[in-house]
């Protein structure tokens, strides 16, 4: 999480009092953090600005609820992650992926990965990331958030609990189910390719 620059209590007080300049300053400080979280959780770049606007609206409306028990960057991260989670839940479809939907590079990377021969250039890594994003997009929203935080951002279960407000058992069970689903999706792609 981006802990850059500190936000003073006087700035927060000025924002709470309705000073536009203070809100603009707070917005400038928080924008990089909010966009970084959104980019990691939601891969569809067309939605990033709308999600940021929604997150900032929630931050502004809930600023009186911020108690300063934890750093404001942590509080902002939690609101932003939950905004992404809500957005993912509103997305109705999690389309199936077939081998035919993959690009030639993704197909090649998948085949090499499944055969333990993966040693590719940057294009192969990009193709692998794109394939992983497509597979993760098939998961339920909660599973997407947990997998991205635990496995891609390498956060601890404790950190994920703090960021989402979910219990440790909920995070662990969600991660286990998500990993099982990802493995199933990958095996399904492999078996679809082997059919005549």
N, C-alpha and C positions, 0 to 999 in steps of 0.2 A: 504494500500500500504506500502511496506517495505521501510522506509526512512533511513535505515542503510547505512553504513558509508558515510560521506560527500565526495563529489568528488571536489577536489580543481581545481580552474581555471588553475593552472600550469599543473596539470595532463591532463586536456582537451587540453591545448595548445600543450603539448608534443605529445598527440595522433594525433592532427591535423597536426603536423610537421612530422608525420610518424615514430615515435619511437616505435619499436616493444615492448619493455619492458613496456612502458606506456600503450599500447593497452592491453597487458596481465593483467596489474594491473586493468585497467578499466573493463575488462571482468570479472575478479575475483570478483570485487565489485558488478557488475550488474547481474551476473548469478543467484543468489538466487531469486532476484526480478522477472526476466524474466521467470524463470521456475515456480515460484509460480503463476503468472498470466496465463501462458499457462495451467498449471494443472487445474486451476479453469474454464477456458473457453473451453478447449478441453479435453474430457474424454478419448479419444483413446490414451493410453500411447505410442503406437508404433509410433506416429507422433510427440511426444514432442521434440525429439532431432532435427528433421528436422525443426520444427517451431522455435525453439530457434536459430538455425543457420540462418534461414531466417530473424528473428527479429534482430539478431546481425549484419547481413549484411546491413540491412536498417539503423540501428543505425550508423554503421561505415560510410556508404555512405552519410548519411544526417547530420553528425555531424557538418558540417559547417553551417547548417541551424539552429542549436540550438542557441537561442538568450539570454539565461539566464534570461528571464523575469520570468519564473517559475523554480522551482528546476528541476534539470536534471532527478531525479527519476520520476517526473510527465511526462516529455517529453518521457522518455523511456517506461513508462506504456502505454502512448497513442500509440506509435509505435507498441508495443507488442500486445495490444488489437486489433488494426487495422490489424495486421498480422494474428491474430487468426480469425478475421472476414473474411478477404480475403480467408483464408484456408477453413473456413466453407462454404463460397459461392461456392468454387470450387468443393465441395463435391456435387455430383448430386443427390444422392438418400437420401430420408428421409423415410425409410421403415415403413410400417404399423406395429403396434404391436397388436397381438391378445392375448387373454387369454392363448392360448396354448403355446405361446412363453415365457411366464413367468415361472420362477422357482417355485417350490412348496412353498418356503418361501415367494417369492414376491406375489404369489397368496393369501396366507394366510394373509399377511400384508395388501394387497389391500382390501380384504374382511372385515377385522377388521376395517380398516380405514373408509371404506364406511359405516359401521354400527356403527361408533363412539365408538368402543371398543378398540381402540389402546392403549395398555400399554405393550409394549414388551421389551425384552432384546436387547442387543447390536446387535445380529444377525438380529433382526427385523428392527432395525434402518438402518443397512447396506443394507438390502433388500429394504427398502423404498428409500434409496438414489439411489440405482441401478435402481429402477423403475422410480424414478424422472428423473434420467439421460436419461433413454430411452425415456421418454415422451418429455423431453426438446429437445432431438436430432431430434424429428419429426418436430420441429418448423423451420421457416426460419432462416438463419444465424443471421440477425439483431435481431430477436426476442430472439434467444438463448443468444446473448451477453447481451441484455437489462435485460432479466429475471435473468441471473446469477449475473449481477452487482447489480440490484435493490433488488431482493428478496433473493438471496442466500448470497451475500456479504453485503447486507443491506446498499448500498451506496445511497446517496441522488440523486435526479434527477439532481441537479446542478453538483455533482461529475461525474455522468455518461455523462453529456453534455461535461464537460471538458476533460474526458478521450477519448470520441469518436469523438468529434467535431460536434456532431449533436445538433439540436435545442431542447429546452425543450419540445415543442409540439410534435416533432418527437419521442422523448423518451417516453413521456406519452402515445401517441397513440399506439406506438409499444408495450409497456407494456400491455396496455388494450387488444389489439388484442391477444397477446401471452397468457395472462391469460385466455381469453375466449377459445382459442384453447386448452390449457391444460385441462380446465374443460370439453370441448367437448370430448377430447381424453379419459379422465378418465370415462366419462359417456358412451362412446362407448364401452370401455372395460367392464364396468359393465353390459351393455345391452347384449353384446356378451356372457357373462357368464350365463345370465339368460335364454338364448334361449336353447331349448331342443337339 
